[in-house]
Amino acid sequence: MYLTDPDTLADLLPHDEPSYRADQVREWLYAHPVLTASEMTNLPQHLRTQWADQLWPFTVDIGQTGDQGRTVKWLFRAPDGVGIESVLMGYPDRTTLCLSSQAGCALACTFCATGQFGFERNLDAGEIVAQVAYARAFLATEGLPGSPRDLTNVVFMGMGEPLANFDRVREALRRMIEIMNIGARSITVSTVGMVPGMRRLTAESWQVNLAVSIHGADDDLRSELVPLNRRYPLAEVEAAAAEYFEKKGRRVSLEWTMIDGVNDTQDQASKLAALANRLQAHVNLIALNATPLSPMRPSHSGRIAEFADLLKSLGVNVTVRNTRGADIEGACGQLRALDAPRRNRLHVSPA
């Protein structure tokens, strides 16, 4: 049902149903999502039965828990066999969903498992939004220990490059902001530097957050790590990020994966600091998470601390992010939608 435009839900109803039924269905799908159609209590039984297998555009193939129950990773399976992974993370003050916008990724960043295993297809807007709805329904039913029972943040940092699937991501944003009432400032769209998409996002009215994955502060290194840099060099990425900041008044985040002996040098820190200061950007550092097809290893904790301290001494606002979900291959750069062992499987599934 999420594959249907929410403005045309009435088309799903039998002709003899009253017109207000479409509003009731829209309420269940977008305002108060439920895990099963049987929970749509103000709909007649025949509709609940009819939609029992149509509520979600996927089934829950695997659900895993990590971090003492504070992180959940789902592998959703679409009817065409495509796998879609989402990660829900609970903190004392927030609950964040990391969702996917593509099945796989074509950009082949060398340290990212999603890119290492290739691209299958773009996700439809309904498949993107359904990840949000499923997480909200799960939180309302199950929750995560010590965390809010509703989403406080949504980040497009799962499988795929969101701005390479711009039209569908835009429609997903519209539904999330205008129909699901998720605040635009609670949503972050991440990109490795898809400059045309950055400019299209700048032209939209929503004040979503923009995160740019940099990883290398000069073109030579960045092109090794992020092949897209050969098409859109760092200067073009910086210009597009500056335009976003100027129009939106929203500080851009620069994401930096710390890779041992590759981009954790003083020279890279100095160049990154110059870039961040020009953009008035915040820098997020995160240790590389191991992937099966790359020999790269994370910087050790002491080196990360030194790198962060150097950035701070050069006037940069910086955060060292904690890794979540590594014990279930759900951390940054690890999503690849393979059939992981069915350990810690959740006993929750859609109708």
Secondary structure, DSSP 8 states (H G I E B T S, - for coil): -TTS-GGGGGGGS-TTS-THHHHHHHIIIIIS--SSGGG-TTS-HHHHHHTTTTSSSSEEEEEEEEGGGTEEEEEEE-TTS-EEEEEEEE-SS-EEEE--SEEE-SS--TT-HHHHT-EEEE--HHHHHHHHHHHHHHHHHT--TTS-SS--EEEE-SSS-GGGGHHHHHHHHHIIIIIS---GGGEEEEES--HHHHHHHHHSS---EEEEE---SSHHHHHHH-GGGGTS-HHHHHHHHHHHHHHH----EEEEEEBTTTT-SHHHHHHHHHHHHHHT-EEEEEE----TT----B--HHHHHHHHHHHHHTT-EEEE----SGGGT-STT---------TT--S----
